[in-house]
């Protein structure tokens, strides 16, 4: 379950860190099903939630499986989710 205190600004902060090379998506956490698209770049939704949760709540959400819950949560935060296309950061 995704904690309801993760906000759009938290996800955007993770995206900025990825873009700046401050954090890197490990190969085991790359997207296989869907990507969040922001400013033309694709990002793995589950990784974004986990990284934001680490900042906001201090843990990684390792028992969290992503999928529809993640996509719906991010869509509710006004992000665009599309099927995985093999782009950067995925």
ABEGO torsion letter per residue (X at the ends): XBBAABBAAAAAAAAAAAAAGABBBBAAABBAABBBBBGGBBBBAAAAAAAAAAAAAGBAGAABAEEAAAAAAAAAAGBBBBBBAGBBGX
